[in-house]
């Protein structure tokens, strides 16, 4: 296996710069997820690592070796794409062994590698079938098996589960997590699905506009977002952002308030009395009823989504903003009713306006 190092990596298409100076270290055996909105550059960055896109500037090192000019087949990587890209006229065995056959590997070695990959992926009983006889999840496992048999130093996954339904995505997430544990391989995974990112990653790289916004463990990004973009992107439903005014600053905290937010002191620095700011509160942090020891948001119920395990309440605040509360039970709220939701100030964030 191998680690990777990206030093000021840049990519231009003509005059347009897509990747704008990415610095990143990925340790041997680490599972790293690139996440961000469409167009943020995550797939382009993955393709640069794979050698499918030229590097405009900067350096890429795989296992200590500079790889900028190396051909993809020389980099010791294997890539699994969003499309299964299986040969419809070949069996599962022949699809998985195709690359090894092209490399003129001995027949016994090909047989052993395919059988081992099939065991890992639980495909032993399907080796004689053709892709048309497989489910979507089975086809994706074949595509992963085709990568495993090459015994790469680094696995690259480009949104491999986006074509699957919700139940299959959950099953395949568990399969990929188990695969990483069994192989101990370095894996880089691209997705726009933050659930995949939070459940699979040792380390998440949040990208926006071709720049790295934050790198860290999933729970670190959730609890301590570096900026408003990360705070709004990580977490579902997304974090509430409410315009407030700083009324007092003391001892590393700022007291804020607005027509919809009762005065509350939030841990923050770099603010002065009179500043405009944005208060961030996750929907899961809101609770019915505003106790005096807590911060509180008031407004009128506009929409209620009862999901069984939780109830999502959409609130039109007194400031004319929209806020969501995720109540962890099957609760009943009447649209149009006035409500106050409380929150622990320690769970809130303050961002510059």
HELIX and SHEET records of a PDB file:
HELIX    1   1 UNK A   42  UNK A   50  1                                   9    
HELIX    2   2 UNK A   72  UNK A   74  5                                   3    
HELIX    3   3 UNK A   92  UNK A  102  1                                  11    
HELIX    4   4 UNK A  107  UNK A  121  1                                  15    
HELIX    5   5 UNK A  124  UNK A  126  5                                   3    
HELIX    6   6 UNK A  131  UNK A  133  5                                   3    
HELIX    7   7 UNK A  136  UNK A  148  1                                  13    
HELIX    8   8 UNK A  166  UNK A  183  1                                  18    
HELIX    9   9 UNK A  194  UNK A  200  1                                   7    
HELIX   10  10 UNK A  218  UNK A  223  1                                   6    
HELIX   11  11 UNK A  228  UNK A  233  1                                   6    
HELIX   12  12 UNK A  283  UNK A  285  5                                   3    
HELIX   13  13 UNK A  345  UNK A  347  5                                   3    
SHEET    1   A 4 UNK A  16  UNK A  26  0                                        
SHEET    2   A 4 UNK A   4  UNK A  13 -1                                        
SHEET    3   A 4 UNK A  57  UNK A  62 -1                                        
SHEET    4   A 4 UNK A  65  UNK A  66 -1                                        
SHEET    1   B 6 UNK A  77  UNK A  80  0                                        
SHEET    2   B 6 UNK A 154  UNK A 158  1                                        
SHEET    3   B 6 UNK A 186  UNK A 191  1                                        
SHEET    4   B 6 UNK A  31  UNK A  35  1                                        
SHEET    5   B 6 UNK A 203  UNK A 208  1                                        
SHEET    6   B 6 UNK A 211  UNK A 216 -1                                        
SHEET    1   C 5 UNK A 264  UNK A 267  0                                        
SHEET    2   C 5 UNK A 253  UNK A 257 -1                                        
SHEET    3   C 5 UNK A 240  UNK A 250 -1                                        
SHEET    4   C 5 UNK A 276  UNK A 281 -1                                        
SHEET    5   C 5 UNK A 349  UNK A 352 -1                                        
SHEET    1   D 5 UNK A 287  UNK A 288  0                                        
SHEET    2   D 5 UNK A 338  UNK A 343 -1                                        
SHEET    3   D 5 UNK A 295  UNK A 306 -1                                        
SHEET    4   D 5 UNK A 311  UNK A 317 -1                                        
SHEET    5   D 5 UNK A 322  UNK A 327 -1                                        
END                                                                             
